[in-house]
Amino acid sequence: MIKGSVLRDAFISAANSISKQKKSVDELNVFPVPDGDTGTNMSMTIKNALPELKNLDDSVDAGTVAKVAASGLLRGARGNSGVILSLIFRGFSKGFKGQAEVTAENLVEALELGVKGAYKSVMKPTEGTILTVAREASEKARETLLSTNDPVLIMDEVCRQAAATLEETPKLLPALAKAGVVDAGGKGLVIIFSAIRDVFKGGEIVSDEAEEAPKKVTVDDFAAVVGKFDTEITYTYCTEMLITKKKDAADASKLRAYLEMIGDCVVVVEDDEIIKVHVHTNNPGKAIEKGLEFGYINLPKIENMKLQHKAQKKAVEQEIVSVKPEKKYGFVAVAAGNGIEALFKDIGADCLVKGGQTMNPSTEDILKAIMQCPAETVFVLPNNKNIIMAAEQAVKLADRKVCVLQTRTIPQGMSAMLAFDPDADFNTNRIEMTSAIERVSTGQITFAARNSDYEGHSIKQGEILCLENGKLSFIENDVSKGAYKLTKKLVKGDSSFITILYGADVTESAAQALKDKVSAKFSNLDVNLINGGQPVYYYIISVE
């Protein structure tokens, strides 16, 4: 049997292991759009449980360990892969409940419960993903139980099967086979399961040293340099990134020179392996795009400094404290960009959660906003497909009725809110808002974060990607040309409105020129231009 202290150490080791190897998992992502990568999301999800796990002493029982871990993962869940991982750990919590030690039967049942919960949470489960790896590993566990009652041997077979299934994922998903990679989420799960098994077998706990630990550049050193700047805000976005240098990377002074052209408060510190970057700029996308020329970017961070001062005043209020409902309905929207945030506020959003592409908020982030919404029933607008599952997990933790609308883009979220009728009942509103989501078409213009061979497209890093309702439509070399061409594709015979939201990296004159061109082409339609201020996307185009 597995003691509680051993289970605790195994979970800690698993968190450290995926944290160290998250880069290798991130690199398996085949879709080239900048996003909250799988390895990073899984790492951030499980690491959320570390503080409480480390506080458990050696006398702890297995049931308590599993409960603490599951709670931490649930609240910290980010992205679809993070949510699925949290549900697998919820299976551990259910299977080990009330157990001082883990038996073979407990382990098998826990894996089965986790897989069942994970599949249930996904509207359309796709085989060839982390789900398949978890399911076949669980089935192997049940089979192995027929010949042994040793949980260590069972976990060993679980890892063997998980690794074998992972190698088969390209046969189930053509996109993986085309790219020559295995599923990223499945790879992350294999890493986590393997670390757990190794501790079960008496191995040492994986240390918590960072995967790309710098030899000379420390976080404290970097923070000390950044902290010397004064607090006057000339540029809106504080942008940071850690670049793992490629072998033929140019001298970092060239990166510094470029950043000084587009911003201020520039800090570029490098050693043999990494470059740590800090810059205040109105063009965060350009900073990131330039950084990609020097190597692989880890955890880019973009923060709106003009809003931080207000946020600091409300820091105490950001704890999960329930606000007494004062009205029947309320809205929580996930958004990034001054203009987009203001739009959501203008059309009735009570609370905003900062996030979106590359910045997947956690379940806890969304829960805080729900609890701060002064309404009996709260509609949540994730506005990104990678945030929907995390929002749905928050429903189970809230003290009020919550409905997560399946909004995958900013325009869908706005259309849903505009369809809301305060005099209608809940079911009528849910139906009408869902219908509104289906009526809007969304175009997005961004850049390729990596080289990729995706859906018949040979994509080079830095090329302009034009997405139609979330799917890659075509590739361009010019942002404006891509936006105009995509708008033409989105307009149908019954279209009435076109809204163009331009991002932080687009000038007002360039956006106006695009609007004029679109207006000339579609003189019978209403065309609106709005400064969304969003990062990552040069343009977000809505057609209804």
C-alpha positions as CSV (number, residue, x, y, z in Angstrom):
1,M,0.0,0.0,0.0
2,I,1.0,3.6,-0.6
3,K,1.3,5.8,2.5
4,G,-0.1,9.3,2.6
5,S,3.3,10.9,2.9
6,V,4.5,8.9,-0.2
7,L,1.5,10.0,-2.1
8,R,2.2,13.6,-1.1
9,D,5.8,13.4,-2.3
10,A,4.7,11.7,-5.5
11,F,2.3,14.6,-6.4
12,I,5.0,17.2,-5.5
13,S,7.5,15.4,-7.7
14,A,4.9,15.2,-10.5
15,A,4.4,19.0,-10.3
16,N,8.1,19.7,-10.4
17,S,8.6,17.2,-13.2
18,I,6.1,18.8,-15.6
19,S,7.3,22.2,-14.7
20,K,10.8,21.2,-15.8
21,Q,9.7,19.7,-19.0
22,K,6.9,22.1,-20.0
23,K,9.0,23.5,-22.8
24,S,9.2,20.1,-24.5
25,V,5.5,19.7,-24.2
26,D,4.8,23.2,-25.5
27,E,6.8,22.5,-28.6
28,L,4.4,19.7,-29.5
29,N,1.6,22.1,-30.2
30,V,0.8,22.0,-33.9
31,F,-1.4,25.0,-34.2
32,P,1.0,28.0,-34.9
33,V,-1.2,30.7,-33.4
34,P,0.2,32.3,-30.2
35,D,-1.6,30.6,-27.3
36,G,-1.5,29.3,-23.7
37,D,0.6,26.3,-24.5
38,T,-0.3,22.8,-23.2
39,G,2.8,22.2,-21.1
40,T,2.6,25.6,-19.5
41,N,-1.0,25.3,-18.7
42,M,-0.6,21.8,-17.2
43,S,2.4,23.0,-15.1
44,M,0.6,26.1,-13.8
45,T,-2.5,23.9,-13.0
46,I,-0.7,21.3,-10.8
47,K,1.7,23.8,-9.3
48,N,-1.3,25.6,-7.8
49,A,-1.5,22.7,-5.3
50,L,2.1,22.7,-4.3
51,P,2.0,25.2,-1.3
52,E,-0.7,23.2,0.5
53,L,0.9,19.9,-0.3
54,K,4.2,21.0,1.1
55,N,2.5,22.0,4.3
56,L,1.2,18.4,5.0
57,D,3.3,16.5,7.5
58,D,4.4,12.8,7.3
59,S,1.4,11.6,9.4
60,V,-1.1,12.7,6.7
61,D,-3.5,10.1,5.3
62,A,-3.8,9.4,1.6
63,G,-7.4,10.7,1.4
64,T,-6.4,14.2,2.7
65,V,-3.4,14.4,0.3
66,A,-5.7,13.6,-2.6
67,K,-8.3,16.1,-1.5
68,V,-5.8,18.9,-1.1
69,A,-4.2,18.2,-4.5
70,A,-7.6,18.0,-6.2
71,S,-8.7,21.3,-4.7
72,G,-5.5,23.1,-5.7
73,L,-5.7,21.8,-9.3
74,L,-9.3,22.6,-9.7
75,R,-8.9,26.3,-8.6
76,G,-5.7,26.6,-10.6
77,A,-6.9,24.9,-13.8
78,R,-5.9,26.8,-17.0
79,G,-6.8,25.8,-20.5
80,N,-8.4,22.6,-21.6
81,S,-5.4,20.5,-20.8
82,G,-5.2,21.9,-17.3
83,V,-8.9,21.3,-16.6
84,I,-8.7,17.7,-17.8
85,L,-5.7,17.2,-15.6
86,S,-7.6,18.6,-12.6
87,L,-10.4,16.2,-13.3
88,I,-8.1,13.2,-13.3
89,F,-6.8,14.4,-9.9
90,R,-10.4,14.8,-8.7
91,G,-10.7,11.1,-9.5
92,F,-7.8,10.5,-7.0
93,S,-9.7,12.5,-4.4
94,K,-12.9,10.4,-4.9
95,G,-11.1,7.1,-5.1
96,F,-8.9,7.7,-2.1
97,K,-11.5,9.3,0.1
98,G,-11.3,8.2,3.7
99,Q,-8.2,6.0,3.0
100,A,-5.2,6.1,5.3
101,E,-3.2,4.3,2.6
102,V,-3.8,3.6,-1.1
103,T,-4.5,0.0,-2.1
104,A,-4.4,-1.4,-5.6
105,E,-8.2,-1.3,-5.8
106,N,-8.2,2.3,-4.7
107,L,-5.8,3.3,-7.4
108,V,-7.7,1.5,-10.2
109,E,-11.0,3.0,-9.0
110,A,-9.5,6.5,-8.8
111,L,-8.1,6.3,-12.3
112,E,-11.4,5.2,-13.6
113,L,-13.3,8.0,-11.8
114,G,-10.8,10.5,-13.2
115,V,-11.2,9.3,-16.7
116,K,-15.0,9.3,-16.4
117,G,-15.1,12.8,-15.1
118,A,-12.7,14.0,-17.9
119,Y,-14.7,12.5,-20.7
120,K,-17.9,13.8,-19.2
121,S,-16.6,17.4,-19.1
122,V,-15.8,17.5,-22.8
123,M,-18.7,18.2,-25.1
124,K,-17.2,16.3,-28.1
125,P,-14.3,14.1,-26.8
126,T,-11.6,13.7,-29.4
127,E,-9.6,10.4,-29.4
128,G,-5.8,10.7,-29.9
129,T,-5.5,13.2,-27.1
130,I,-4.8,13.2,-23.4
131,L,-8.3,11.6,-23.0
132,T,-7.2,8.5,-24.9
133,V,-3.9,8.3,-23.0
134,A,-5.7,8.5,-19.6
135,R,-8.5,6.0,-20.7
136,E,-6.2,3.3,-22.0
137,A,-3.9,3.6,-19.0
138,S,-6.9,3.2,-16.7
139,E,-8.1,0.2,-18.6
140,K,-4.7,-1.3,-18.3
141,A,-4.8,-0.7,-14.6
142,R,-8.1,-2.6,-14.3
143,E,-6.6,-5.5,-16.3
144,T,-3.5,-5.6,-14.2
145,L,-5.5,-5.8,-11.0
146,L,-6.6,-9.3,-12.0
147,S,-3.0,-10.5,-11.5
148,T,-1.7,-8.3,-8.6
149,N,-2.8,-6.3,-5.6
150,D,0.4,-4.2,-5.6
151,P,-0.4,-0.6,-6.4
152,V,3.3,0.0,-7.4
153,L,3.1,-2.7,-10.1
154,I,-0.2,-1.3,-11.3
155,M,1.2,2.2,-11.6
156,D,4.2,0.8,-13.4
157,E,1.8,-0.8,-16.0
158,V,-0.2,2.4,-16.1
159,C,2.9,4.3,-17.2
160,R,3.9,1.7,-19.8
161,Q,0.4,1.8,-21.3
162,A,0.3,5.6,-21.2
163,A,3.6,5.8,-23.1
164,A,2.5,3.2,-25.6
165,T,-0.8,5.0,-26.2
166,L,0.9,8.3,-26.6
167,E,3.0,6.9,-29.5
168,E,-0.2,5.8,-31.2
169,T,-1.9,9.3,-31.0
170,P,-0.7,10.4,-34.5
171,K,-2.6,7.4,-36.0
172,L,-5.8,8.8,-34.5
173,L,-5.2,12.5,-35.3
174,P,-4.1,13.3,-38.8
175,A,-2.8,16.8,-37.7
176,L,-0.3,15.1,-35.3
177,A,0.8,12.7,-38.0
178,K,1.3,15.5,-40.5
179,A,3.4,17.5,-38.0
180,G,5.3,14.4,-36.9
181,V,4.5,14.8,-33.2
182,V,2.5,13.1,-30.5
183,D,-0.3,14.7,-28.5
184,A,1.0,17.4,-26.2
185,G,-1.6,16.8,-23.4
186,G,-0.9,13.1,-23.5
187,K,2.8,13.8,-23.3
188,G,2.2,15.9,-20.2
189,L,0.2,13.2,-18.6
190,V,2.9,10.6,-19.2
191,I,5.4,12.9,-17.5
192,I,3.1,13.3,-14.5
193,F,2.2,9.7,-14.2
194,S,5.9,8.6,-14.5
195,A,7.0,11.0,-11.8
196,I,4.3,9.6,-9.5
197,R,5.4,6.0,-10.3
198,D,9.0,6.8,-9.6
199,V,8.3,8.0,-6.1
200,F,6.0,5.0,-5.5
201,K,9.0,2.8,-6.3
202,G,11.2,4.6,-3.8
203,G,12.8,7.2,-6.2
204,E,13.8,10.7,-5.2
205,I,11.4,13.6,-5.5
206,V,12.2,15.7,-8.6
207,S,13.6,19.0,-7.4
208,D,11.7,22.3,-8.1
209,E,14.5,23.9,-10.0
210,A,13.3,25.8,-13.1
211,E,13.6,23.9,-16.4
212,E,15.6,26.7,-17.9
213,A,17.4,27.8,-14.8
214,P,19.7,30.7,-15.8
215,K,23.3,30.5,-14.9
216,K,23.7,34.2,-14.2
217,V,20.4,36.0,-14.7
218,T,18.2,35.5,-11.6
219,V,14.6,36.7,-11.1
220,D,15.7,38.8,-8.2
221,D,18.6,40.4,-10.1
222,F,16.2,41.2,-13.0
223,A,13.5,42.5,-10.7
224,A,16.1,44.8,-9.0
225,V,17.0,46.3,-12.3
226,V,13.4,46.8,-13.4
227,G,12.5,48.2,-10.0
228,K,14.8,51.2,-10.5
229,F,12.4,52.7,-13.1
230,D,10.2,55.5,-12.0
231,T,6.4,55.1,-12.0
232,E,5.5,57.6,-14.7
233,I,3.5,55.8,-17.4
234,T,4.4,56.8,-20.9
235,Y,3.6,53.5,-22.6
236,T,0.6,51.3,-21.7
237,Y,1.8,47.8,-21.8
238,C,4.5,46.3,-19.5
239,T,5.8,43.4,-21.6
240,E,8.1,40.7,-20.2
241,M,9.4,37.5,-21.7
242,L,12.1,34.9,-21.1
243,I,13.8,33.8,-24.4
244,T,15.7,30.5,-24.6
245,K,18.3,31.4,-27.2
246,K,18.7,29.5,-30.4
247,K,22.2,28.5,-31.4
248,D,22.6,31.2,-34.1
249,A,20.9,34.0,-32.2
250,A,22.1,37.5,-32.9
251,D,23.6,39.6,-30.2
252,A,21.0,40.7,-27.7
253,S,22.0,44.3,-28.2
254,K,20.1,44.3,-31.5
255,L,17.0,43.3,-29.6
256,R,17.6,46.0,-27.1
257,A,18.0,48.6,-29.8
258,Y,14.7,47.6,-31.4
259,L,12.8,47.7,-28.2
260,E,14.1,51.1,-27.4
261,M,12.6,52.2,-30.7
262,I,9.1,51.1,-29.7
263,G,9.1,51.7,-26.0
264,D,11.0,52.7,-22.9
265,C,12.2,51.2,-19.6
266,V,14.0,48.5,-21.6
267,V,15.9,45.8,-19.8
268,V,17.6,43.1,-21.8
269,V,19.8,40.8,-19.7
270,E,21.4,37.7,-21.2
271,D,23.7,34.8,-20.5
272,D,24.8,31.8,-22.5
273,E,21.3,30.3,-22.6
274,I,18.6,32.9,-22.1
275,I,17.6,36.5,-22.6
276,K,15.3,38.1,-20.1
277,V,13.4,41.0,-21.5
278,H,11.3,43.9,-20.0
279,V,9.9,46.8,-21.9
280,H,7.1,49.3,-21.6
281,T,5.5,49.7,-25.1
282,N,2.2,50.3,-26.9
283,N,3.1,47.5,-29.3
284,P,3.5,44.3,-27.2
285,G,2.9,42.0,-30.2
286,K,5.8,43.6,-32.1
287,A,8.1,43.1,-29.0
288,I,7.2,39.4,-28.8
289,E,7.5,39.0,-32.6
290,K,11.0,40.5,-32.5
291,G,11.9,38.3,-29.5
292,L,11.0,35.2,-31.5
293,E,13.8,36.0,-33.9
294,F,16.2,35.2,-31.1
295,G,14.8,31.9,-29.8
296,Y,11.9,30.2,-28.0
297,I,9.7,32.4,-25.8
298,N,8.6,31.2,-22.4
299,L,5.6,32.7,-20.6
300,P,5.3,36.1,-22.2
301,K,3.5,38.5,-19.9
302,I,1.6,41.6,-21.0
303,E,0.1,43.9,-18.4
304,N,-1.8,47.2,-18.7
305,M,0.0,49.5,-16.4
306,K,-2.7,52.2,-16.6
307,L,-5.2,49.8,-15.0
308,Q,-2.8,48.3,-12.5
309,H,-3.0,51.3,-10.2
310,K,-6.8,50.8,-10.0
311,A,-6.3,47.1,-9.5
312,Q,-3.9,47.6,-6.6
313,K,-6.5,49.6,-4.8
314,K,-8.9,46.7,-5.1
315,A,-6.4,44.0,-4.2
316,V,-8.0,43.1,-0.9
317,E,-11.4,42.8,-2.7
318,Q,-10.0,40.3,-5.1
319,E,-10.2,37.5,-2.5
320,I,-13.0,35.1,-3.1
321,V,-15.6,37.0,-1.1
322,S,-19.3,36.6,-2.0
323,V,-21.1,39.8,-2.8
324,K,-24.8,39.9,-1.9
325,P,-27.0,39.8,-5.0
326,E,-28.7,43.1,-5.8
327,K,-30.4,42.1,-9.1
328,K,-31.6,39.1,-10.9
329,Y,-29.0,38.8,-13.7
330,G,-25.4,39.7,-14.1
331,F,-22.5,39.1,-16.5
332,V,-18.8,38.1,-16.2
333,A,-16.7,38.5,-19.4
334,V,-13.2,37.5,-20.1
335,A,-11.4,40.1,-22.2
336,A,-8.0,41.8,-22.9
337,G,-7.5,45.3,-24.3
338,N,-8.7,48.7,-23.0
339,G,-11.2,49.2,-25.8
340,I,-12.7,45.7,-25.6
341,E,-13.0,45.9,-21.8
342,A,-14.7,49.2,-22.1
343,L,-17.1,47.8,-24.7
344,F,-18.1,45.0,-22.4
345,K,-18.7,47.4,-19.6
346,D,-20.8,49.7,-21.8
347,I,-23.1,46.9,-22.8
348,G,-23.6,45.6,-19.3
349,A,-20.8,43.4,-18.1
350,D,-20.6,43.6,-14.3
351,C,-17.2,42.0,-13.8
352,L,-14.2,41.5,-16.2
353,V,-11.6,38.8,-16.0
354,K,-8.4,39.8,-17.7
355,G,-7.3,37.1,-20.2
356,G,-7.7,35.6,-23.6
357,Q,-5.3,34.1,-26.1
358,T,-1.9,33.4,-24.5
359,M,-3.4,34.5,-21.2
360,N,-5.8,31.7,-20.0
361,P,-7.3,32.7,-16.7
362,S,-7.6,30.0,-14.0
363,T,-10.9,28.6,-12.6
364,E,-10.2,30.6,-9.5
365,D,-9.8,33.8,-11.4
366,I,-13.2,33.3,-13.0
367,L,-14.7,32.2,-9.7
368,K,-13.6,35.4,-8.0
369,A,-15.4,37.5,-10.6
370,I,-18.5,35.4,-10.3
371,M,-18.6,35.9,-6.6
372,Q,-18.1,39.6,-7.0
373,C,-21.0,39.9,-9.4
374,P,-24.0,41.3,-7.5
375,A,-26.6,39.0,-9.2
376,E,-28.6,35.9,-8.4
377,T,-27.8,34.4,-11.8
378,V,-24.5,35.1,-13.5
379,F,-23.8,34.5,-17.2
380,V,-20.2,33.9,-17.9
381,L,-18.7,34.7,-21.3
382,P,-15.3,33.0,-21.8
383,N,-14.8,34.4,-25.3
384,N,-12.1,31.8,-26.1
385,K,-12.4,28.1,-26.7
386,N,-9.5,27.4,-24.3
387,I,-11.2,29.1,-21.4
388,I,-14.7,27.5,-21.6
389,M,-13.7,24.4,-19.6
390,A,-12.1,26.4,-16.8
391,A,-15.2,28.6,-16.6
392,E,-17.4,25.5,-16.4
393,Q,-15.4,24.2,-13.4
394,A,-16.1,27.5,-11.6
395,V,-19.8,26.8,-11.8
396,K,-19.4,24.0,-9.3
397,L,-17.7,26.2,-6.8
398,A,-20.0,29.3,-6.9
399,D,-22.7,30.1,-4.3
400,R,-25.2,31.2,-7.0
401,K,-26.6,30.1,-10.3
402,V,-24.1,30.3,-13.1
403,C,-24.5,29.7,-16.8
404,V,-21.4,29.5,-19.0
405,L,-22.3,30.6,-22.5
406,Q,-20.2,28.9,-25.2
407,T,-18.6,32.1,-26.6
408,R,-15.3,31.3,-28.4
409,T,-14.5,34.8,-29.6
410,I,-14.9,38.4,-28.5
411,P,-17.6,39.2,-31.1
412,Q,-19.6,36.2,-30.0
413,G,-19.5,37.4,-26.4
414,M,-20.7,40.9,-27.4
415,S,-23.5,39.5,-29.6
416,A,-24.7,37.3,-26.8
417,M,-24.9,40.3,-24.3
418,L,-26.7,42.5,-26.8
419,A,-29.3,39.7,-27.2
420,F,-30.0,39.7,-23.5
421,D,-33.5,40.8,-22.4
422,P,-33.8,41.8,-18.7
423,D,-37.5,41.2,-18.8
424,A,-37.3,37.7,-20.1
425,D,-36.8,34.5,-18.0
426,F,-33.6,32.6,-17.7
427,N,-34.3,29.9,-20.3
428,T,-35.5,32.4,-22.9
429,N,-32.4,34.5,-22.4
430,R,-30.1,31.4,-22.6
431,I,-31.8,30.3,-25.9
432,E,-31.7,33.8,-27.4
433,M,-28.1,34.5,-26.5
434,T,-27.0,31.2,-27.8
435,S,-28.8,31.9,-31.1
436,A,-27.0,35.2,-31.2
437,I,-23.6,33.5,-30.8
438,E,-24.4,31.3,-33.8
439,R,-25.3,34.3,-36.0
440,V,-22.0,36.1,-35.8
441,S,-18.9,35.3,-37.8
442,T,-15.5,36.2,-36.5
443,G,-12.3,37.0,-38.3
444,Q,-8.9,37.2,-36.5
445,I,-5.6,38.4,-37.8
446,T,-2.5,37.4,-35.9
447,F,1.0,36.1,-36.5
448,A,2.6,32.6,-36.6
449,A,4.4,31.9,-33.3
450,R,6.3,29.0,-34.7
451,N,7.0,27.1,-38.0
452,S,4.3,24.6,-38.7
453,D,2.9,22.3,-41.4
454,Y,-0.8,22.7,-40.5
455,E,-3.9,21.7,-42.5
456,G,-2.1,21.8,-45.8
457,H,-0.4,25.1,-45.1
458,S,3.4,25.4,-44.8
459,I,3.7,28.1,-42.2
460,K,6.8,30.1,-41.3
461,Q,7.2,31.9,-38.0
462,G,6.1,35.5,-38.2
463,E,3.8,35.1,-41.2
464,I,0.3,36.6,-40.9
465,L,-2.4,34.1,-40.0
466,C,-6.0,34.8,-41.0
467,L,-8.5,32.9,-39.0
468,E,-12.2,32.4,-39.9
469,N,-14.3,31.4,-36.9
470,G,-11.3,30.0,-35.2
471,K,-9.9,28.0,-38.1
472,L,-7.0,28.9,-40.3
473,S,-8.4,30.3,-43.5
474,F,-5.2,31.5,-45.3
475,I,-1.8,33.1,-44.8
476,E,-0.7,36.6,-45.8
477,N,2.5,38.6,-45.6
478,D,0.6,41.9,-45.1
479,V,-1.7,42.6,-42.1
480,S,-4.0,45.0,-43.9
481,K,-4.3,42.9,-47.0
482,G,-5.1,39.9,-44.9
483,A,-7.8,41.8,-42.9
484,Y,-9.5,43.0,-46.0
485,K,-9.4,39.7,-47.8
486,L,-10.8,37.9,-44.7
487,T,-13.6,40.5,-44.3
488,K,-14.7,39.8,-47.8
489,K,-14.8,36.1,-47.0
490,L,-16.9,36.7,-43.9
491,V,-19.6,38.8,-45.5
492,K,-22.6,36.8,-46.8
493,G,-25.8,37.8,-48.6
494,D,-27.7,38.5,-45.4
495,S,-25.0,40.4,-43.6
496,S,-25.9,43.8,-42.1
497,F,-23.1,44.9,-39.8
498,I,-19.3,44.8,-39.9
499,T,-17.3,45.7,-36.8
500,I,-13.5,46.1,-36.9
501,L,-11.6,46.0,-33.6
502,Y,-8.0,47.0,-34.1
503,G,-5.3,45.9,-31.7
504,A,-2.4,47.5,-29.8
505,D,0.0,46.9,-32.7
506,V,-2.1,48.7,-35.3
507,T,-2.0,52.4,-35.9
508,E,-5.1,54.4,-36.1
509,S,-4.3,55.5,-39.6
510,A,-3.8,52.0,-40.8
511,A,-7.1,50.9,-39.2
512,Q,-9.0,53.8,-40.7
513,A,-7.6,53.0,-44.1
514,L,-8.9,49.4,-43.8
515,K,-12.3,50.7,-42.6
516,D,-12.5,53.0,-45.6
517,K,-11.6,50.2,-48.0
518,V,-14.2,47.9,-46.5
519,S,-16.8,50.6,-46.5
520,A,-16.2,51.3,-50.2
521,K,-16.5,47.6,-51.0
522,F,-19.7,47.1,-48.9
523,S,-21.4,50.4,-49.1
524,N,-24.8,48.8,-48.2
525,L,-23.5,47.6,-44.8
526,D,-22.8,49.5,-41.6
527,V,-19.1,49.4,-40.9
528,N,-17.8,50.4,-37.5
529,L,-14.2,50.8,-36.4
530,I,-13.2,50.5,-32.7
531,N,-9.9,50.7,-31.0
532,G,-9.9,47.4,-29.1
533,G,-6.4,47.7,-27.9
534,Q,-6.1,43.9,-27.7
535,P,-2.7,42.2,-27.7
536,V,-1.9,39.2,-30.0
537,Y,-4.6,40.0,-32.6
538,Y,-3.9,42.8,-35.0
539,Y,-7.6,42.8,-35.9
540,I,-10.8,41.1,-34.7
541,I,-13.5,41.4,-37.3
542,S,-17.2,40.8,-36.5
543,V,-19.8,40.2,-39.3
544,E,-23.5,39.8,-38.5
